[in-house]
Amino acid sequence: MRIGELSRRTGVPVPTIKYYVREGLLPAGLLTSPNQATYGEAHERRLRLIRALLDVGGLKVAAIGEVLAAVDDPDKSVHKVLGVATDLLVPRYADAAPDAAPDAALEAARERVGELIERRGWRIGDDCPGRKALAVTLATLEGVGHGEFAEVLDAYADAAESLALADLDYVAARKGRDGLVERAVIGTVLGNALISALRHLTHVDRSARLYESGELRRDASAAGAGPGAGAAPG
């Protein structure tokens, strides 16, 4: 296809496509004459991945180049490639200055995160950015007087494991490394939006049942009542 058709099929303007080629993010088309080139499905897939990383993931051009280099590296496993892409989506927190006093709350939170990972048998490296992000969150909860929130950490971990299974089942349904990474990025970012919306809906429902009608009781939940327990008559 010509570059105009590629633009129409992907929604990416022609000047932007040319910019991606100049930056090395997109391979050049096959020259058919000094001023003409053709593009194939691989270009279309790569453009969709670039837009997912840029528009959904919010990554800068340099970071996108890092992800694409991993995608194109035949020596990197799919696990490593997905790690390069999704690690960049985790919030980053600045390290303390070398001469700063130790942050006791943060150190305690890091220990708690390590214990959680060990207890659940997760295969997580020490340099995984999620470790630091979780530790900072726990330390922040402690700092605002809600350290006891960490008591529900395993309940959150249970939910996260179920979500991870659903996420990776979704990712695995797409063939090709470009498609896998595209789905991983979109699933991570927009999946978080889905989780937030669903969490709000279930909060509203449970709050109404617990505080307005009194239909739900903590002892019923502790006894393992089914999801329909305490529901109002239809």
Buried (B, 14 or more C-beta within 10 A) or exposed (E): BBBEEBBEBBEBEEEBBEBBBEEEBBBEBEEEEEEEBBBEEEBBBBBBBBBBBBEBBEBEBEBBBBBBEBBEEEEBEBEEBBBBBBBBBBEEEEEEEEEEEEBEBBEBBBEBBBEBBEEEEEEBEEEBBBBBBBBBBBBBBBEEEEBEBBEEBEEEBEEEEEBEEEBBEBBEEBEEBBBBBBBBBBBBBEBEEEEEEEEEEEEEEBEEBBEEEEBBBEEEEEEEEEEEEBEEEE
